[in-house]
Amino acid sequence: MTFALDILLIVIAAVLLLVGIIGCFVPILPGPPIAYAGLVAVFFVSYCDIQLSTLLILGVIMVVVTVLDFLVPSWATKKFGGTKWGSRGAAIGVLLSLIGLAWWAIFIAPFVGAFVGELLYLKKQGQKTEGNMKGVWKASFGAFLGMMCGIMLKLIYCCFLVFFIVKELIMGIFG
């Protein structure tokens, strides 16, 4: 019975890891938490020796990665010279992409949000867009770059979990 349960847990973990990696790119799927659920499944495999402290540390890292994924596009917009309007626009773009506009929306939504936010700021200030478009494009690029950094951060975390879980399973079988 233990063997069958172990196989079931490993299959569940593999599916969760795969969905977690897909979730790094698809806005509606929270990649790191799903991949972490795969780690939790492997924690209960009888021949794996994952320490509870390791599980907790990787859980804290998962929370940090998930929070950073939401904050980095707005921060990068600001870092590239954007205003609060551009940062908020990038944040709104990320949130809109999360409600499932389309899988590719995560790539352009922060850019478009920052772009619109910066244009609205110029309008509010009574400035013409002519001559100011360089700053608008720069801030929008910052939002895009921040979003790409968020994706890479999630992907690195999820790939590390895949490596860690495969290592633990191999060590449990042959170790």
C-alpha positions as CSV (number, residue, x, y, z in Angstrom):
1,M,0.0,0.0,0.0
2,T,2.8,2.4,0.8
3,F,4.3,1.9,-2.7
4,A,1.1,2.8,-4.4
5,L,0.7,5.9,-2.2
6,D,4.3,6.9,-3.0
7,I,3.7,6.5,-6.7
8,L,0.4,8.6,-6.5
9,L,2.2,11.3,-4.5
10,I,5.0,11.4,-7.1
11,V,2.6,11.7,-10.0
12,I,0.7,14.5,-8.2
13,A,4.0,16.3,-7.5
14,A,5.0,15.9,-11.2
15,V,1.7,17.4,-12.4
16,L,1.9,20.2,-9.8
17,L,5.5,21.0,-10.9
18,L,4.6,21.1,-14.5
19,V,1.6,23.3,-13.9
20,G,3.7,25.5,-11.6
21,I,6.3,26.0,-14.4
22,I,3.5,26.8,-16.9
23,G,2.1,29.2,-14.2
24,C,5.3,31.3,-14.5
25,F,4.1,32.5,-17.8
26,V,0.3,32.2,-17.6
27,P,-1.2,35.0,-15.4
28,I,-4.1,33.1,-14.0
29,L,-1.9,30.3,-12.5
30,P,0.2,31.2,-9.5
31,G,3.3,29.2,-10.5
32,P,5.5,29.2,-7.4
33,P,2.6,28.2,-5.0
34,I,1.5,25.4,-7.3
35,A,5.1,24.1,-7.6
36,Y,5.5,24.4,-3.9
37,A,2.4,22.2,-3.4
38,G,4.3,19.6,-5.5
39,L,7.2,19.8,-2.9
40,V,4.7,19.3,-0.1
41,A,3.4,16.2,-1.9
42,V,6.9,14.8,-2.1
43,F,7.5,15.6,1.6
44,F,5.0,12.7,2.3
45,V,6.7,10.1,0.1
46,S,7.9,7.4,2.5
47,Y,11.5,7.2,1.2
48,C,12.2,10.9,0.9
49,D,14.0,12.7,3.7
50,I,13.0,16.3,3.2
51,Q,13.4,18.2,6.5
52,L,10.5,20.3,7.8
53,S,12.9,23.2,8.1
54,T,13.7,23.0,4.4
55,L,10.0,22.9,3.6
56,L,9.4,26.0,5.7
57,I,12.4,27.9,4.2
58,L,11.3,27.1,0.7
59,G,7.8,28.2,1.6
60,V,9.0,31.5,2.8
61,I,11.0,32.0,-0.4
62,M,7.9,31.1,-2.4
63,V,6.0,33.9,-0.6
64,V,8.8,36.4,-1.2
65,V,9.0,35.4,-4.9
66,T,5.2,35.7,-5.3
67,V,5.1,39.2,-3.6
68,L,8.1,40.4,-5.6
69,D,6.4,39.3,-8.8
70,F,3.6,41.8,-8.1
71,L,5.9,44.6,-7.0
72,V,8.8,44.5,-9.4
73,P,7.0,45.9,-12.5
74,S,5.9,49.0,-10.6
75,W,9.3,49.4,-9.0
76,A,11.1,49.1,-12.4
77,T,8.7,51.7,-13.9
78,K,9.7,54.1,-11.2
79,K,13.4,53.3,-11.6
80,F,13.2,54.0,-15.3
81,G,11.9,57.5,-14.6
82,G,8.2,56.8,-14.5
83,T,5.8,58.7,-12.3
84,K,3.5,57.3,-9.7
85,W,0.9,57.3,-12.5
86,G,3.1,55.1,-14.6
87,S,3.8,52.8,-11.6
88,R,0.1,52.5,-10.8
89,G,-0.6,51.9,-14.4
90,A,1.9,49.1,-14.5
91,A,0.3,47.6,-11.3
92,I,-3.2,47.8,-12.9
93,G,-1.8,46.2,-16.0
94,V,-0.4,43.3,-13.9
95,L,-3.7,42.9,-12.1
96,L,-5.7,43.0,-15.3
97,S,-3.5,40.3,-16.8
98,L,-4.1,38.2,-13.7
99,I,-7.8,38.1,-14.2
100,G,-7.2,36.2,-17.4
101,L,-7.4,38.6,-20.3
102,A,-5.2,36.2,-22.3
103,W,-2.1,34.2,-21.6
104,W,0.0,36.7,-23.6
105,A,-1.4,39.7,-21.7
106,I,1.2,39.3,-18.9
107,F,3.8,40.3,-21.4
108,I,2.2,43.5,-22.6
109,A,-0.2,44.6,-19.8
110,P,2.4,46.2,-17.5
111,F,3.9,48.0,-20.5
112,V,0.5,49.3,-21.7
113,G,-0.5,50.2,-18.2
114,A,2.6,52.2,-17.6
115,F,2.3,53.8,-21.0
116,V,-1.3,54.9,-20.4
117,G,-0.5,56.0,-16.9
118,E,2.3,58.2,-18.1
119,L,0.1,59.7,-20.8
120,L,-2.6,60.5,-18.3
121,Y,-0.1,62.1,-16.1
122,L,1.1,64.4,-18.9
123,K,-2.5,65.3,-19.7
124,K,-3.2,66.0,-16.0
125,Q,-0.2,68.3,-15.9
126,G,-1.3,70.1,-19.0
127,Q,1.8,69.0,-20.9
128,K,1.8,68.0,-24.5
129,T,2.9,64.5,-25.4
130,E,5.3,65.8,-28.1
131,G,8.7,66.0,-26.7
132,N,7.8,63.9,-23.7
133,M,7.3,60.6,-25.4
134,K,10.9,59.5,-24.8
135,G,10.2,59.4,-21.0
136,V,6.8,57.7,-21.5
137,W,8.5,54.9,-23.6
138,K,11.4,54.6,-21.2
139,A,9.0,54.2,-18.2
140,S,6.9,51.7,-20.2
141,F,10.1,49.7,-21.0
142,G,10.9,49.7,-17.3
143,A,7.5,48.1,-16.6
144,F,8.1,45.5,-19.3
145,L,11.6,44.8,-18.0
146,G,10.2,44.5,-14.4
147,M,7.6,42.0,-15.6
148,M,10.3,39.9,-17.4
149,C,12.4,39.9,-14.2
150,G,9.3,38.7,-12.2
151,I,8.8,35.8,-14.7
152,M,12.5,34.9,-14.5
153,L,12.4,35.0,-10.7
154,K,9.4,32.6,-10.7
155,L,11.0,30.4,-13.3
156,I,14.2,30.1,-11.3
157,Y,12.3,29.2,-8.2
158,C,10.2,26.6,-9.9
159,C,13.1,25.0,-11.7
160,F,15.0,24.9,-8.4
161,L,12.1,23.0,-6.9
162,V,12.1,20.5,-9.8
163,F,15.9,20.0,-9.3
164,F,15.5,19.6,-5.6
165,I,12.6,17.2,-5.8
166,V,14.3,15.0,-8.4
167,K,17.4,15.0,-6.3
168,E,15.5,14.0,-3.2
169,L,13.6,11.2,-5.1
170,I,16.9,9.8,-6.6
171,M,18.7,10.0,-3.2
172,G,15.7,8.3,-1.6
173,I,15.7,5.4,-4.1
174,F,19.5,4.9,-4.5
175,G,20.8,6.6,-1.3
